[in-house]
Amino acid sequence: MKKTILLFTGLLASWCFGQTIPTPVYHHSFSESLSANNFTVSTTKISLDTDRNEEANKSAKLEADHGAIKLTPTSSHFNNLRSSGTISMWYKHEGTGASAFGSDKPLVYWSNKQTFYQEALLFALTNDGKVKVASYVSTNPNGNGHSASQVGGEFPTTDFGWNHFTLTWNMGTNGYIKAYVNGKKIIDTAAPIFSIPSTSSPDIYFTGFSDTHSSSLYGNIDEIKVFTQVLDDSQIAKMFAQELPTFCEVNIPDTNFKNALVNHHLTDNFPKVDLNGDGKIQCMEAKVYNSTLMLTKKNISDLTGIETFTMLGGLAAGENNLTNVDISNNKRLTQINVGLNQLTSLNVANGNNTKFIVMLAYFNPNLTCIQVDSIASTSTWTNHNFDSRSKYSENCSGTMAVSDINKKQIMLSPNPTAGMVKLSEKADVQVFDTSGRLIGSYKNVENVDLSTQKQGAYILKLNNDNGTQTTKIIKN
């Protein structure tokens, strides 16, 4: 018997915060001052502003055509950074200006020569919403000809507000350069293709590339940190968790839903949602979560707050007490299981239906309409299961399609059963467990044998000339 396994796969690795974070050799928090040791901050269109926690005078506001923000490391630190280092910063993006690199807008630029760069390392945003690490090597020491090596990575959020950026490198024999956004690694490449400035002009520029051309990016910048050593994945994730904004908390009225999120990582090593462990779900924590939420059998009645998880990949919320589920704001979601609830309303029209992998809404007897992007978008769904009285519609608030509710229903007996189930008429039968896993498939039968299955609830999907229906049966 061929089996189909439904897997809700995690897209975000578990957060491991075991290692301590070293003290940075340079740190600019912009707390009440634009000045800091070894930093030069122009006052041209740069001023103190509120930070990511909405605290006054705790970040630098960068207007269009702003002056330079640069760090001049000591000679010993410069030599250390040539071998290995880490730079992190918070940046809130608002706009872009002219750049020597065209579509590439430097977050961090480090060159040994400002006018005609011979060796340069660039960490940048691009106009098409990606992140790039690039290296430039001069092909003409007396001019601006150059060759470039570059690696790009997808920006892991649709929100260009405050985000945490980290660049780390090791220039040893087996060296590497890695880039992170909000604690998530998006670039990992071998270091030999890149150049680190080796002589003269060791200045490191932020949101620009020189004293006179510094306004490639504008918005807000905060918490610049420079380390003369590599930070690993867990340290960078921990630093992000410790620094993430806490002023904005997600409104989650259902206590059981909130507890399930706070304790999410305690079950089967699921990805952590409450990254800083404060017992709350901050807006930033919801914003960066891009795996599946595993919420089966949590006694949840209300999913208010789910709309803030804009990068959510999947939702497993079967066997709860839900009456309404709306994932229209979860634009990246492609998997949903809300079977065995009490749904009267289900909206999965999130603009991403053509990429759906799983849509399970079986055994919701009061659900008659499932709102989708378009009826056509459901035609390629291979793993979708719902009750016969439910219909797909592009507008569930309008006139619905005629239901099969008045068609002849197939009766099952006995229910509960010790093993053998008799159908009132022949049908094709698929048997699913409550996780949505297909455990049996039969063609044109009147009996289904569940004697080898464990005790518990099962879903039978029945199909014949009268249509399709979904029925729950209990195995004793």
KAWO-V502158 format. One record per pair of residues at least 12 apart in sequence whose C-alpha atoms are under 7 Angstrom apart, sorted by the first residue. I is the first residue (numbers start at 1). GAP is how many residues later the second one is. Records with the same first field share a line. If there is no record, write none. Layout:
# KAWO-V502158
I->GAP, GAP
This chain:
# KAWO-V502158
3->435, 436
4->433, 434
5->432, 433
6->430, 431
8->284, 306
9->283
10->281, 282
11->279, 280
12->259, 278, 279
13->258
14->256, 257, 258
15->219, 222, 256, 257
16->218
17->217, 218, 221
19->215, 216
20->215
21->214
24->201, 202, 203
25->201, 202, 203
26->199, 200
27->196, 197, 198, 199
28->195, 196, 197
29->29, 30, 193, 194, 195
30->28, 29, 30, 192
31->26, 27, 28
32->25, 26
34->14
38->33, 34, 35
39->31, 32, 33
40->29, 30, 31
41->27, 28, 29
42->25, 26, 27
43->24
44->22, 23
45->17, 18, 21, 22
46->14, 15, 16, 17, 20, 21
47->13, 14
48->12, 13
49->12
52->110, 193
53->192, 193, 194
59->161, 162, 163
60->160, 161, 162
61->158, 159, 160
62->156, 157, 158
63->155, 156
64->33, 151, 154
65->150
66->148, 149
67->144, 147, 148
68->140, 142, 143, 146
69->136, 137
70->133, 134, 135, 136
71->132, 133, 134
72->130, 131, 132
73->129, 130
77->151
78->124
80->148
81->147
82->114
83->87, 88, 89
84->85, 86, 87, 144, 145, 146
85->83, 84, 85, 142, 143, 144, 145
86->81, 82, 83, 140, 141, 142, 143, 144, 145
87->79, 80, 81, 138, 139, 140
88->77, 78, 79, 136, 137, 138
89->75, 76, 77, 133, 134, 135, 136
90->72, 73, 74, 75, 131, 132, 133
91->71, 72, 73, 129, 130, 131
92->68, 69, 70, 71, 127, 128, 129
93->67, 68, 125, 126, 127
94->124, 125
95->122, 123, 124
96->120, 121, 122
97->118, 119, 120
98->118
99->117
103->23, 24
104->20, 21, 22, 23
105->19, 20, 21, 111, 112
106->16, 17, 18, 19, 101, 102, 103, 110
107->16, 17, 18, 99, 100, 101
108->14, 15, 16, 96, 97, 98, 99
109->12, 13, 14, 95, 96, 97, 99, 100
110->12, 93, 94, 95
111->86, 91
112->85, 86, 87, 88, 89, 90
113->88
114->96
116->27, 28
117->21, 27
118->19, 20, 23
119->17, 18, 19, 76, 77, 78
120->15, 16, 17, 75, 76, 77
121->13, 14, 15, 74, 75
122->12, 13
129->26
130->22, 23, 24, 25
131->21, 22, 23, 24
132->18, 19, 20, 21
133->17, 18, 19
134->14, 15, 16, 17
135->13, 14, 15, 59, 60
136->12, 13
149->44, 45
152->35
153->33, 34
154->32
157->131, 154
163->18, 19
164->17, 18, 76
165->15, 16, 17
166->13, 14, 15
167->12, 13
168->62, 63
169->61
170->21, 60
171->20
175->15, 16
176->12, 13, 14, 15
177->12, 13, 14
182->58
183->53, 54, 57
241->34, 35
242->34
244->40
245->39
246->36
248->34, 35
249->32, 33, 34
250->31, 32, 33, 55
251->54
252->52, 53
253->51
254->46, 47, 48
256->42, 43, 44
257->43, 46
260->35, 38
261->12
262->12, 17, 18
273->12, 16
286->22, 23
287->21, 22, 23, 24
288->23
289->20, 22, 23
290->21, 22, 23
291->21, 22, 23
292->20, 21, 22, 23
293->21, 22, 23
294->21, 22, 23
295->21, 22
296->20, 21, 22, 23, 24
297->21, 22, 23
298->22
299->21, 22
300->20, 21, 22
301->19, 20, 21
302->20
303->22
307->20, 22, 23
309->21
310->19, 20, 21
311->19, 20, 21
312->18, 20, 21
313->19, 20, 21, 22
314->19, 20, 21, 22
315->20, 21, 22
316->20, 21, 22
317->20, 21
318->19, 20, 21, 22, 23
319->20, 21, 22
320->20, 21
321->20, 21
322->19, 20, 21
323->18, 19, 20, 21, 22
324->19, 20, 21, 22
325->20, 21, 22
326->20, 21, 22
327->20, 21, 23
328->19, 20, 21, 22
329->21
330->20
331->19, 20, 21
332->20
334->21, 22, 23, 24
335->21, 22, 23, 24
336->22, 23, 24
337->22, 23, 24
338->22, 23
339->21, 22, 23, 24, 25
340->22, 23, 24
341->23
342->22, 24
343->21, 23, 24
344->22, 23
345->22, 24
346->24, 25
347->23, 24, 25
348->23, 24
349->22, 23, 24
350->23
351->22
353->20, 24, 25
354->23
356->25
357->24, 26
358->25, 26
359->24, 25, 26
360->24, 25, 26
361->24, 25
362->23, 24, 25, 108
363->23, 24, 107, 108, 109
364->23
367->23
368->21, 22, 23
369->21, 22, 23, 24, 27
370->20, 21, 22, 23, 26
371->21, 22, 23, 24, 25
372->20, 21, 22
373->21
374->20
375->17, 18, 19
386->84
387->82, 83
388->16, 80, 81, 82
389->14, 15, 16
407->59
408->58
410->13, 14, 15
411->12, 13
412->12
415->58, 59
416->57, 58, 59, 60
417->57, 58, 59
418->33, 57, 58
419->30, 31, 32, 56
420->27, 28, 29, 30, 31
421->26, 27, 28
422->24, 25, 26
423->23, 24
425->21
426->18, 19, 20
427->16, 17, 18, 19, 35, 36, 37
428->14, 15, 16, 17, 34, 35, 36
429->12, 13, 14, 31, 32, 33, 34
430->12, 30, 31, 32
431->27, 28, 29, 30
432->26, 27, 28
433->24, 25, 26
434->23, 24, 25
455->20, 21
456->18, 19, 20
457->15, 16, 17, 18
458->14, 15, 16
459->12, 13, 14
460->12
